[in-house]
Amino acid sequence: MFEFIRTHQRLMQILLAIVIVPSFAFVGIGSYQSFGDDANTIAKIDGKPLTQQEFDTAVRNQLDSYRQRLGAQFDQKMFDTPEFKQNILDQLIAQRAIAAEVIHSHLSVTDAQLQKAIMDQFGGPAGFDMERYKAILAAQGLRPENYDASMRRDLSLQQLATAIEGTGFAPRSVAGKLSDIISQEREVQELLLPVADFVPEVKVTDEMVKAFYDKNSKFFEVPEQAKIEYVVLNNDVVAAQVNVSDAQVADYYAKNSAQFTTPETRRASHILIAVKKGASAADTAAAKAKAEAIVAELRKTPADFAKVAKAKSEDPGSAEQGGDLGVIEKGSLVASVETAIGKLKQGEISDAVQSEFGWHVLTVTELKPAVVKPLDAVKTEVADLLKKQQAAKKYSEMAEAFTNTVYEQSDSLKPVADKLGLKIETAVNVSRTPSPMAGPAQYNNAKFLTALFSNDSISSKRNTEAVETAPNILVSGRIVEFKPASKRPLAEVDAQIRQRVTIEEAAKLAAKAGEEKLAAFKKSGEATGFGAAKLVSRAKPEGINGLALQSVMKADTTKLPAYVGVDVPGTGYGLYRIAKVQQPATLDEAQRKQEAEQIGSMISQQEMAQYVELLKAKAKVKVLKPIASTTTVTEVK
């Protein structure tokens, strides 16, 4: 919509990733502090490494996001470009620089702020439900403590971003001028010179084909590739070999009944007759007498508790709510009051209870007794827990057998597969560099691929050692077939090159003819050959190519008619005659207001972009390993 956005697309993409979606591939401040150096480090920010594995994870996460949004239209090859990968690296570096500043600036989020943010996000019509909260997180493989820490980090980042963005604003005169430019309309006629019209004039020689082949050799490179076999030992494999009996489940349930008990909850209300600190004995006694009178009154009409609380309670925080204290959490009230509430039945009126604040009259408005889930309801849960416990013990035994077998019988993976009940997997077109396109495949790991593509492994085709690619994940593999890096022969790509060169040469001829016509039109001012006039604007292109529209709207129109020539890639050469410039007959004030807000937002984002650059300089960013320009798309079978 705005010229700024069109001419600063790269900047805006980075800003959107940093400011609007800070959680994208973000590893967290806590993790940021604990990173260790690694042979696969591709960059250092504030002295801390960014590893190849972390970069690959970020790429996979972004690809998954596009896959969900695009559905059947998603094509992984569209994203296998240096620009895509470099953009993600830039985002990660910027995020790490911001995280470093959050740490150095000691930005923090209070428990109250965190609680409010979580309740805003997960609260429903009936309020916040802790069980629902845990269930939603569990469905995503998260635990409350981990999510809370992640939310706290994001809120800290938002504090920093909000503080910087708040310094940017758009002056009214500037916003109005830009809004006028955006809404401006121009009457345009179009004359296209299609590339196809010039193709018959092109004669492609063998020398031209050879020159293109030599100049663009990287387009025809085929990286080294291998067909591999591999086996994986992980918790899932071990768990599948563990069985838990009903007797074991029942025994665990009996010994850990508290784990399956929903504790009692009490919602209470109170009426406070306040006593000032240091009050005399007479004042204290008078307050007690007043409280006891209220007790006597309410025991006759308990249903009037809220009404009496509003009229007589001296606690400004709860009186307006009829004395409601909410659900009582252990330790949230003074001991004497909390103890008294714990002894009441629902609807019962307490005696006058003394605390450091005065005298309280209490009642329990809602009491939910403790509930123990029956064994049948938690049987599957207990069985899964016991399986995990037993699998953890069994894993260490199987890991030792795995390591020894792949080493001692290194000419095949079949012995270890038979011994431990593993499946031999195969993959083709595997290269020594992890491929984001391979997704989460267990072999797609830098440490494992380094072992797999060692000189000895390539030449002997023996098993690799057992490589730990992640906690409790061991992988061993072997190369079945190996193809060294090569270049496709010229004869194989001759037809493709001829087609490419033909289009390029035809485009040059179209541009040359267009430039000659443009010069002639500027002298004559004629409209011969142009199509019908169209009224276009930045918001309404009326079928004109986007690149051409930019040139039309930026053209100097101090003298009319004005002419513009545009080389439109893949189409041809376009000539445009501008006969009139005007503002719309009516102005949409709501749209102008929206545009002013967007302009202010862009200025704020520019402020943030500049600040991020300063943070990157402060963090002494150093890129140690440039992102590879090509990535092999790997098939897994």
C-alpha positions in Angstrom: 0.0 0.0 0.0 2.8 2.4 0.8 5.8 3.2 -1.3 8.0 2.7 1.8 6.8 -0.9 2.1 7.4 -1.6 -1.5 11.0 -0.2 -1.4 11.9 -1.7 2.0 10.4 -5.1 1.8 13.4 -6.8 3.3 13.4 -4.5 6.2 9.7 -5.0 6.8 10.0 -8.8 6.7 12.7 -8.7 9.4 10.6 -6.2 11.5 7.6 -8.4 11.3 9.6 -11.4 12.4 11.2 -9.5 15.3 8.5 -7.2 16.6 5.2 -8.9 15.7 6.1 -12.5 16.1 9.0 -12.6 18.6 8.4 -16.3 19.4 9.4 -17.4 15.9 12.2 -20.0 16.3 13.2 -18.2 19.5 15.2 -20.3 21.8 14.7 -18.3 24.9 16.8 -16.1 27.1 17.5 -19.0 29.6 18.8 -21.1 26.8 20.7 -18.2 25.3 22.6 -17.8 28.6 23.7 -21.5 28.6 24.8 -22.2 25.1 28.2 -23.8 24.8 30.7 -23.4 21.9 30.4 -26.0 19.2 32.2 -27.0 16.0 29.0 -26.3 14.2 28.7 -22.7 15.3 27.7 -20.5 12.4 27.6 -17.2 14.3 28.4 -15.6 17.6 26.3 -13.0 19.3 27.4 -11.4 22.6 30.0 -14.1 22.8 27.4 -16.9 22.6 27.2 -19.3 19.7 24.3 -19.8 17.2 24.7 -23.4 16.0 23.9 -25.1 12.8 21.3 -27.3 14.6 19.5 -24.3 15.9 19.5 -22.7 12.5 18.1 -25.9 10.9 15.4 -26.0 13.6 14.4 -22.4 12.8 14.2 -23.2 9.1 12.0 -26.3 9.7 9.7 -24.3 12.0 9.3 -21.7 9.3 8.7 -24.3 6.6 6.0 -25.9 8.8 4.3 -22.6 9.3 4.2 -22.0 5.5 3.0 -25.6 5.0 0.1 -25.1 7.3 -0.9 -21.8 5.7 -0.4 -22.8 2.0 -1.8 -26.4 2.3 -1.8 -28.2 -1.1 -0.1 -25.2 -2.8 3.0 -25.6 -0.6 6.2 -26.4 -2.5 9.4 -26.9 -0.5 11.6 -26.1 -3.6 10.2 -22.5 -3.5 12.1 -21.9 -0.3 15.3 -23.7 -1.2 17.1 -20.4 -1.8 20.0 -18.5 -0.3 17.7 -15.5 0.3 15.2 -17.5 2.4 18.0 -19.0 4.5 19.8 -15.7 4.9 16.6 -14.0 6.0 16.1 -16.5 8.8 19.8 -16.2 9.9 19.3 -12.4 10.1 16.2 -12.9 12.2 17.9 -15.2 14.6 20.9 -12.9 15.0 18.6 -9.9 15.7 16.6 -11.9 18.2 19.7 -13.0 20.0 21.0 -9.4 20.1 17.6 -8.3 21.7 17.8 -11.2 24.2 21.3 -10.1 25.2 20.0 -6.6 25.9 17.1 -7.9 27.9 19.6 -9.8 30.1 22.1 -6.9 30.4 19.2 -4.4 31.2 17.8 -6.7 33.9 14.3 -6.4 32.5 11.8 -8.4 34.5 8.1 -9.3 34.6 6.3 -9.5 37.9 4.3 -12.5 38.8 1.1 -10.4 38.6 1.9 -9.3 35.1 2.6 -12.9 34.1 -0.6 -14.2 35.7 -2.7 -11.5 33.9 -1.1 -12.3 30.5 -1.9 -16.0 30.9 -5.4 -15.4 32.2 -6.1 -13.1 29.2 -4.9 -15.7 26.8 -6.5 -18.8 28.3 -9.5 -17.4 30.2 -12.9 -18.3 28.9 -16.5 -17.2 29.6 -16.4 -19.1 33.0 -13.0 -17.6 33.9 -9.6 -19.2 34.2 -9.6 -23.0 34.5 -6.3 -24.5 35.6 -7.1 -28.0 34.3 -8.1 -26.6 30.9 -4.8 -24.6 30.8 -2.8 -27.7 31.6 -4.7 -29.8 29.0 -4.1 -27.2 26.2 -0.4 -27.1 27.0 -0.2 -30.9 27.2 -1.7 -31.2 23.7 1.2 -29.1 22.4 3.8 -31.1 24.4 4.4 -28.3 26.9 4.4 -28.1 30.7 3.1 -25.1 32.6 6.4 -24.2 34.2 8.1 -24.2 30.8 5.3 -22.2 29.1 5.3 -19.7 32.0 9.1 -19.2 31.6 8.6 -18.7 27.8 5.7 -16.2 28.4 7.9 -14.3 30.9 10.6 -14.0 28.3 8.2 -12.8 25.6 6.8 -10.2 27.9 10.3 -8.9 28.7 11.0 -8.6 25.0 7.7 -6.7 24.6 8.7 -4.3 27.3 11.8 -3.4 25.3 10.0 -3.2 21.9 7.2 -1.1 23.3 9.6 1.4 24.9 11.5 1.9 21.6 8.4 1.9 19.3 6.8 4.5 21.6 9.4 7.1 20.5 8.1 7.1 16.9 5.1 9.2 15.7 4.0 10.7 12.4 3.4 14.5 12.3 -0.1 15.4 11.0 1.3 17.3 8.0 3.5 14.4 6.9 0.7 11.9 7.3 -1.6 14.1 5.2 0.9 14.6 2.5 1.6 10.8 2.3 -2.1 10.1 2.3 -2.5 12.5 -0.7 0.2 10.7 -2.6 -1.3 7.3 -1.8 -4.7 8.2 -3.1 -3.5 10.2 -6.2 -5.0 9.0 -9.5 -3.4 9.0 -12.9 -5.0 8.6 -16.4 -2.8 6.1 -18.2 -2.7 4.4 -21.6 -0.6 1.3 -22.1 1.4 -0.1 -25.1 3.1 -3.5 -24.6 5.8 -5.0 -26.7 5.7 -8.8 -25.8 8.9 -10.8 -25.7 7.2 -13.5 -27.8 7.0 -11.1 -30.7 10.8 -10.9 -30.9 11.6 -14.6 -30.5 11.6 -15.2 -34.3 14.4 -12.7 -34.6 16.7 -14.5 -32.2 19.3 -16.9 -33.5 21.1 -18.9 -30.7 24.5 -20.2 -31.6 26.5 -23.0 -30.0 29.0 -20.4 -28.8 26.2 -18.5 -26.9 25.1 -21.8 -25.3 28.6 -22.6 -24.2 29.2 -19.1 -22.9 26.0 -19.4 -20.7 27.0 -22.8 -19.5 30.5 -21.7 -18.5 29.2 -18.4 -16.9 26.5 -20.1 -14.9 28.1 -23.4 -14.0 26.7 -23.4 -10.5 23.2 -23.9 -12.0 24.3 -27.2 -13.3 26.2 -28.6 -10.3 25.0 -31.8 -8.7 26.2 -32.1 -5.1 27.6 -35.3 -3.7 24.8 -37.6 -2.7 24.4 -41.0 -1.0 21.9 -43.6 -0.5 22.1 -44.7 3.2 20.7 -47.2 5.7 20.4 -46.2 9.3 18.9 -47.4 12.6 17.7 -45.4 15.6 17.5 -46.3 19.2 15.3 -43.9 21.2 12.8 -43.8 24.1 9.9 -44.8 21.8 11.7 -47.9 20.6 12.5 -48.9 24.2 9.0 -48.1 25.5 7.5 -50.4 22.9 9.4 -53.3 24.4 8.2 -52.5 28.0 5.1 -54.1 29.5 3.4 -53.0 32.7 1.0 -55.4 34.6 -2.3 -54.5 36.2 -0.9 -55.4 39.6 2.0 -52.9 39.1 -0.5 -50.2 38.2 -2.7 -50.9 41.2 0.3 -50.8 43.5 1.5 -47.5 42.3 -2.0 -46.0 42.6 -2.4 -47.2 46.2 1.0 -45.7 47.2 0.4 -42.4 45.4 -3.2 -41.6 46.0 -2.5 -37.9 46.6 -1.3 -37.6 43.0 -4.8 -38.4 41.8 -6.8 -36.3 44.3 -8.4 -33.0 43.5 -8.1 -31.1 46.8 -11.0 -29.4 48.5 -11.7 -25.8 47.6 -13.6 -23.2 49.6 -14.9 -19.8 48.5 -15.5 -17.5 51.4 -16.9 -14.1 52.3 -16.2 -11.9 55.4 -17.4 -8.8 57.2 -14.6 -6.8 58.8 -15.0 -4.5 61.8 -11.7 -2.8 61.7 -9.5 -2.1 64.7 -6.6 0.3 64.3 -3.1 -0.8 65.3 -2.4 0.2 68.9 -6.1 0.6 69.7 -7.2 0.6 73.4 -8.8 -2.4 75.0 -12.1 -0.5 75.1 -12.0 0.1 71.4 -11.1 -3.5 70.7 -14.0 -4.7 72.9 -16.4 -2.3 71.2 -15.4 -3.7 67.8 -15.8 -7.2 69.1 -19.3 -6.4 70.4 -20.3 -5.0 67.0 -19.0 -8.1 65.2 -20.8 -10.4 67.6 -24.0 -8.5 67.0 -23.6 -9.0 63.3 -23.0 -12.7 64.0 -26.3 -12.9 65.9 -28.1 -11.1 63.1 -26.8 -13.3 60.3 -27.4 -16.6 62.1 -31.0 -15.7 61.9 -30.9 -14.8 58.2 -27.7 -16.3 56.7 -28.9 -15.4 53.2 -28.5 -11.7 53.9 -24.7 -12.0 54.3 -23.8 -10.1 51.1 -26.3 -7.4 51.8 -25.0 -6.9 55.4 -21.4 -7.0 54.2 -22.1 -4.1 51.7 -23.7 -2.1 54.5 -21.5 -2.8 57.5 -18.1 -4.2 56.4 -15.1 -1.9 56.8 -13.0 -3.7 54.3 -13.0 -1.4 51.2 -11.6 -4.2 49.0 -14.4 -6.7 49.5 -17.4 -4.8 50.8 -18.8 -3.8 47.4 -18.6 -7.4 46.4 -20.7 -8.5 49.3 -17.6 -9.5 51.3 -16.4 -12.0 48.7 -12.8 -13.2 49.2 -12.8 -15.6 46.2 -11.5 -19.1 46.4 -9.1 -19.4 49.4 -5.6 -20.4 48.5 -3.5 -21.8 51.3 -1.4 -19.0 52.9 -3.3 -16.2 51.2 -5.0 -15.0 54.4 -3.9 -14.4 58.0 -3.7 -17.7 59.9 -6.6 -17.1 62.3 -9.0 -16.3 59.5 -7.8 -19.1 57.3 -8.1 -21.6 60.1 -11.7 -20.5 60.9 -12.7 -20.8 57.2 -11.3 -24.3 57.1 -13.6 -25.4 60.0 -16.9 -24.0 58.6 -19.6 -25.9 56.7 -21.1 -24.3 53.6 -23.5 -21.5 54.6 -22.5 -21.6 58.3 -21.7 -18.3 60.1 -18.6 -18.2 62.2 -18.0 -16.6 65.6 -16.2 -13.3 65.6 -12.6 -14.0 64.7 -9.8 -11.7 65.6 -6.8 -10.8 63.4 -4.3 -7.9 63.2 -6.9 -6.0 61.2 -9.8 -6.3 63.6 -12.8 -8.7 63.9 -14.1 -10.8 61.1 -17.5 -12.5 60.6 -17.0 -15.4 58.1 -19.0 -17.7 55.9 -18.2 -20.3 53.3 -20.3 -19.6 50.1 -19.1 -22.6 48.1 -17.4 -25.8 49.2 -16.2 -28.4 46.8 -14.9 -31.5 48.7 -11.7 -33.3 47.7 -12.3 -35.9 44.9 -10.1 -38.9 44.3 -10.1 -40.1 40.7 -10.9 -43.9 40.6 -8.3 -46.3 39.4 -10.2 -47.0 36.2 -10.0 -43.3 35.3 -6.3 -43.1 35.6 -5.2 -46.6 34.7 -3.8 -45.6 31.3 -2.1 -42.6 32.8 -0.4 -44.7 35.5 0.6 -47.4 33.0 2.2 -44.8 30.7 4.1 -43.3 33.6 5.4 -46.7 34.8 6.4 -47.5 31.2 8.5 -44.4 31.0 10.2 -45.1 34.3 11.0 -48.7 33.3 12.0 -47.6 29.8 14.5 -45.1 31.2 16.2 -47.9 33.0 16.1 -50.3 30.1 17.4 -47.6 27.7 20.8 -47.6 29.3 21.1 -51.4 28.9 20.0 -51.3 25.2 22.2 -48.3 24.5 25.3 -50.3 25.6 24.3 -53.2 23.4 23.6 -50.9 20.5 27.0 -49.2 20.7 28.9 -52.5 21.0 27.0 -54.3 18.2 27.3 -51.6 15.5 31.1 -51.4 16.2 31.8 -55.1 16.5 29.7 -56.2 13.5 30.3 -53.1 11.4 29.7 -54.5 7.9 25.9 -54.5 8.3 23.1 -53.0 10.4 21.1 -56.2 10.4 22.7 -57.7 13.6 21.9 -54.7 15.8 18.4 -54.5 14.2 17.7 -58.2 14.9 19.2 -58.0 18.4 17.3 -55.0 19.6 14.1 -55.1 17.5 15.0 -52.0 15.4 13.8 -51.1 11.9 16.4 -50.4 9.2 15.4 -47.2 7.5 16.7 -45.9 4.1 17.1 -42.4 2.7 18.3 -41.2 -0.7 19.9 -38.0 -2.0 21.6 -37.4 1.4 24.4 -34.9 1.5 26.9 -34.1 4.2 25.1 -30.9 5.2 21.8 -31.1 7.1 18.9 -30.3 4.8 15.9 -28.3 6.2 13.8 -30.0 3.5 14.4 -33.4 5.2 12.4 -32.2 8.2 12.9 -34.0 11.5 14.4 -37.2 10.1 16.8 -38.7 12.6 19.7 -38.9 10.1 19.4 -35.2 9.3 21.9 -34.2 12.0 25.2 -32.5 11.5 27.0 -34.7 14.0 25.7 -37.9 12.5 26.3 -36.7 8.9 29.9 -35.8 9.8 30.5 -39.4 10.9 28.6 -40.8 7.9 30.6 -38.9 5.3 34.0 -39.5 6.8 36.6 -40.8 4.4 36.6 -44.3 6.0 32.8 -44.6 5.9 32.6 -43.6 2.3 35.4 -45.9 1.2 34.6 -49.0 3.4 30.8 -48.5 3.6 31.0 -49.7 7.2 28.7 -48.7 10.1 29.3 -45.4 11.8 29.8 -45.4 15.5 26.7 -44.9 17.7 26.1 -41.2 17.4 24.0 -39.4 20.1 22.1 -36.8 18.1 20.0 -35.7 21.1 19.4 -36.9 24.6 18.4 -40.6 24.6 18.7 -40.8 20.8 21.4 -43.0 19.2 21.8 -43.3 15.5 24.1 -45.5 13.4 24.2 -45.7 9.6 26.2 -46.8 6.6 26.5 -45.6 3.0 25.0 -48.0 0.5 25.7 -46.0 -2.7 27.8 -42.9 -3.1 27.8 -40.3 -5.9 30.6 -37.7 -5.8 29.9 -34.1 -6.7 29.6 -33.6 -10.4 28.4 -31.2 -13.1 25.6 -32.0 -15.6 27.1 -32.4 -19.1 26.4 -29.6 -21.6 24.6 -32.0 -23.9 22.1 -32.8 -21.1 21.1 -29.2 -20.5 21.6 -27.8 -24.1 17.9 -27.5 -24.8 17.2 -25.7 -21.5 20.0 -23.2 -22.1 18.8 -22.5 -25.6 15.3 -21.7 -24.4 16.7 -19.5 -21.6 19.1 -17.6 -23.9 16.3 -17.2 -26.5 14.1 -15.5 -24.0 16.9 -13.3 -22.7 17.9 -12.1 -26.2 14.3 -11.5 -27.2 13.8 -9.4 -24.1 16.8 -7.3 -25.1 15.3 -6.8 -28.5 12.0 -5.8 -27.0 13.7 -3.3 -24.7 15.7 -1.8 -27.5 12.6 -1.3 -29.6 10.7 0.0 -26.6 13.4 2.6 -25.8 13.3 3.8 -29.4 9.6 4.2 -29.4 9.7 6.0 -26.0 12.2 8.6 -27.3 9.9 9.2 -30.3 6.8 9.6 -28.2 8.5 12.0 -25.9 9.2 14.2 -28.9 5.8 13.9 -30.6 3.4 13.6 -27.6 1.3 11.2 -29.7 -1.0 8.4 -28.5 -0.8 6.2 -31.6 -0.8 2.5 -30.7 -1.7 2.9 -27.1 -4.7 1.2 -25.5 -7.7 2.8 -23.9 -7.2 5.2 -21.0 -7.4 3.8 -17.5 -7.6 5.7 -14.2 -5.1 4.0 -11.9 -3.8 4.6 -8.4 -1.6 2.8 -6.0 -4.6 1.1 -4.5 -6.3 0.4 -7.8 -3.8 -0.9 -10.5 -6.6 -1.7 -13.0 -4.6 -4.6 -14.5 -1.3 -2.8 -14.9 1.8 -4.9 -13.9 2.9 -4.0 -10.4 6.5 -3.1 -11.4 5.1 -0.8 -14.2 2.6 0.8 -11.8 5.4 1.8 -9.5 7.2 3.6 -12.4 3.9 5.2 -13.5 3.1 6.6 -10.1 6.7 7.9 -9.5 7.0 9.5 -13.0 7.6 13.3 -13.3 4.2 14.8 -14.3 5.1 18.5 -14.3 4.6 18.3 -18.1 1.8 16.3 -19.6 1.5 14.0 -21.4 4.3 12.2 -19.7 5.8 8.9 -20.9 7.4 6.0 -19.0 9.1 2.9 -20.4 9.4 -0.2 -18.2 11.2 -3.5 -18.8 8.8 -6.0 -17.3 10.7 -9.3 -16.6 9.1 -12.3 -18.2 6.6 -10.2 -20.2 8.3 -7.7 -22.4 8.7 -3.9 -22.6 5.8 -1.6 -21.5 5.2 2.0 -22.7 2.9 4.1 -20.6 1.3 7.5 -21.5 0.2 9.6 -18.6 -2.4 12.2 -19.7 -3.9 13.4 -16.4 -3.1 13.6 -12.7 -5.9 14.2 -10.1 -7.1 13.6 -6.5 -10.2 11.5 -5.9 -13.5 13.4 -6.0 -14.3 12.3 -2.5 -11.9 11.6 0.4 -12.5 8.7 2.8 -11.7 10.2 6.2 -11.8 6.7 7.9 -9.2 5.5 5.4 -7.1 8.6 5.9 -7.1 8.0 9.7 -6.1 4.4 9.1 -3.3 5.4 6.8 -2.0 7.9 9.4 -2.0 5.1 12.0 -0.1 2.9 9.6 2.4 5.6 8.8 3.0 6.1 12.6 3.4 2.4 12.9 6.0 2.3 10.1 8.0 5.1 11.7 7.9 3.2 15.0 9.2 0.1 13.3 12.0 2.1 11.7 13.0 3.2 15.1 13.0 -0.4 16.3 15.0 -1.5 13.2 17.7 1.2 13.9 17.7 0.1 17.6 18.2 -3.5 16.6 21.2 -2.6 14.4 22.7 -0.8 17.4 22.1 -3.9 19.6 23.8 -6.1 17.0 26.8 -3.8 17.0 26.8 -3.8 20.8 26.6 -7.6 20.8 29.6 -7.8 18.5 27.9 -10.1 16.0 30.3 -12.3 14.1 29.2 -14.7 11.3 31.6 -17.6 11.3 30.1 -19.8 8.6 28.1 -18.3 5.7 24.8 -20.0 4.9 25.2 -22.5 2.1 23.9 -21.3 -1.3 22.3 -24.6 -2.2 20.5 -27.3 -0.3 19.6 -30.8 -1.5 16.0 -31.8 -1.3 16.1 -35.2 0.4 13.6 -38.0 0.0 13.1 -40.4 2.9 11.8 -43.9 2.2 
